[in-house]
Amino acid sequence: MTTVTAEPYWQNIFQRLLGELDGRNSPDWHADEASLDPAIYLDDERFAREQAQLFRRFPLCLGPADQLREPGSVMARDICGVPVLMTRTRENTVKVLLNVCRHRGARLVVEEGEPCRRQSLVCPYHGWAYRLDGSLAGVPRAEAFPTLDRHLTGLRELPSAVRHGMIWAMLDPAAALPDMASFLDGVDGDLAAAGLGSHRFYRQSTSRRATNWKLIVEAFLEIYHVTRLHSGTIGPFFADSVSVSDPLGPHIRFLAARDRTRDIRDLPPERWTLSEHGTLVHYVFPNTIIIHHPDYLSHLGLFPIGPGETLFVHSMLTPSLPRDDKAEAHWARSFDLIDRGVFAGEDLPICEQIQRGLASGANDRLIVGRLEQNLKRFHASLDQALG
């Protein structure tokens, strides 16, 4: 089990969490009741604005770089309608390219979501070949293209960086990637303290879900549902509806009380750990969730396909790769519980039910109570970005 000790700012948030166990001390308990308009999950125009002003203008986390473990690794995925190709070059550099041949626009790698090994990228249509860094390597019957400048005809590269072991990229090749430490704001220090960058990619699941992406984000921003929806899985490990939150720029830090949180009263602060005494969740604007489970991490990428459809990508990250059959069996059970039992079995079906309910017209507003104030923070950050 990974033991993540409490950094000074986590000691403060743990103290606040203890205060919530003793009584209702959070300012959220003085918040006014609010509501959300169902149209924001259904409207085509709203969806188009989100695509243009959120997903094309801000860095998106495309997943762990460790899934491209060896030089020569390649993985294709459609992200918000953009055909993306992630590669690890022979020089061990991660590149994010558009999966589009510069000749006539065909895809170079058709299979999506599965890392594969390639020496080069060859277009299946006419055989144009590219190196893994995107540069053009060869053109069959090159004499037919007497004015072609190979140096200017490589694959379009998307601005990208690897930070905390994760691949961050802009979907617009003409955009500039911001300084990621500045963009991540207060989350950056948390992810460093939690050792995100040292974790290893274990397994991934991908599914298309019949729900708006924002409904999935919301499911991971409040504690109110945990002991109820998850009563047969992870619910018994949590205190009922006890958490504290911090807005960090457009991002959110959310610490939920577990069944062992009260134990820290008898321990010195340096022994308060995220692996035993609380579950930390980070929402990274606009569409990333990172959950710090007791001995592994879940990265959730939520990529909208339409107002009522989302590509859900769950990557499980472990402190180290399995060293033996016992470790493999442990991580396999953990993945099955959280991915199949909790996410696919409980969270995502509820979001799909809500999407269908909203489309029915039954509710003219969705009610947001004092235990759900992170939803207000989330939508405020979206509204600010959308203008």
Secondary structure, 3 states (H helix, E strand, C coil): CCCCECCHHHHHHHHHHHHHHHCCCCHHHHCCCEEECHHHHCCHHHHHHHHHHHHCCCCEEEEEHHHCCCCCEEEEEEECCEEEEEEECCCCCEEEEECCCCCCCCCCCCCECCCEECCCEECCCCCCEECCCCCEEECCCHHHCCCCCHHHCCCCECCEEEECCEEEECCCCCCCCCCHHHHHCHHHHHHHHCCHHHCEEEEEEEEEECCCHHHHHHHCCCCCCHHHHCCCCCHHHEEEEEEEEEEECCEEEEEEEECCHHHHHHCCHHHCECCCCEEEEEEECCCEEEEECCCCEEEEEEEEEECCEEEEEEEEEECCCCCCHHHHHHHHHHHHHHHHHHHHHHHHHHHHHHHHHHHCCCCCCEEECHHHHHHHHHHHHHHHHHC
